[in-house]
Amino acid sequence: QDLSLPNGTPVDTSSPASSSSLLNRLQLDDDLDGETRDLFVTVDDPKKHVCTMETYITYRVTTKTTRAEFDLPEYSVRRRYQDFDWLRNKLEESQPTHLIPPLPEKFVVKGVVDRFSEEFVETRRKALDKFLKRITDHPVLSFNEHFNVFLTAKDLNAYKKQGMALLSKMGESVKYVTGGYKLRSRPLEFAAIGEYLDTFSLKLGTIDRIAQRIIKEQLEYLVELREYGPVYSTWGGLEVELAEPLEGVSACIGNCCTALEELSEDMSEDFLPVLREYILYSESMKNVLKKRDQVQAEYEAKLEAVALKKEERPKVPTDVEKCQDRVECFNADLKADMERWQNNKRQDFRQLLMGMADKNIQYYEK
């Protein structure tokens, strides 16, 4: 294929820099969608709050929009992790047929001792920003009333308390997704999705474990290198004639340290979080599949109950029809979300793997 940059410059696909050039080009192409978007949300400016009862971090959530559902074109509110968690639960309750993006795990990531450290807070900020951007890009979730409240309400706690009374009513309306019906067999296309998700999360889990082990070994190697380099400098001080080459070796080891440190940081901060997000994403998709199965099982059970009744009826009872509508709605929503998820996944992994290849090329060049 004829690869060229937006300014018309041809790309030399054989050069080590070609993946960077291609990545930039692909990102520019992806950004063109922004012209048609009418809702932009960012998460930034983490702040630590120390109270008598607890210490926690809040993040600034900034919204810019031209949508009629919003009273103002711009909002800026502060939210903490549990507010994001509340939003996700509300979306799961009110949109049971849709795939809700995952949140980063609540508990501290393996290997990170301090959840208030700059590195941990920044990794979480990026994940929360991505979580909101995923919702913003969704044609249904972005119009959800709870999402609107999350982005605009100055005092979210007041709204949470207000919503507690509604919660029990909402709980009743989505009870059908946890009914005690057993599905005879999952339709082939959804069985294929289930198998794919099982394999996908298994493979990612393996990559995640190995990547963590590689990072751990790199960090242990770094400790050794940092002790190894200065030995040559000290030796150079003892033997004047050999001082220059020994200092050269010491400086070279110092460069290796810096390069390896950067590579390990990139893997920890850019590579691992994407793997974790997609492991959680596949779990979310499996949950939606289970809900779909329960709705279909309920529909099958109702059809059987009608068939068992001997009296002849001119038409199927309305509750069976409603149940059939629900199955069809679930199937359509799930297929659309799966397609959207696959597109996002291709794009994310393309950038992730090309970026990682670039970082490794740069490391070995250094």
Disulfide bonds with the S-S distance in Angstrom:
none
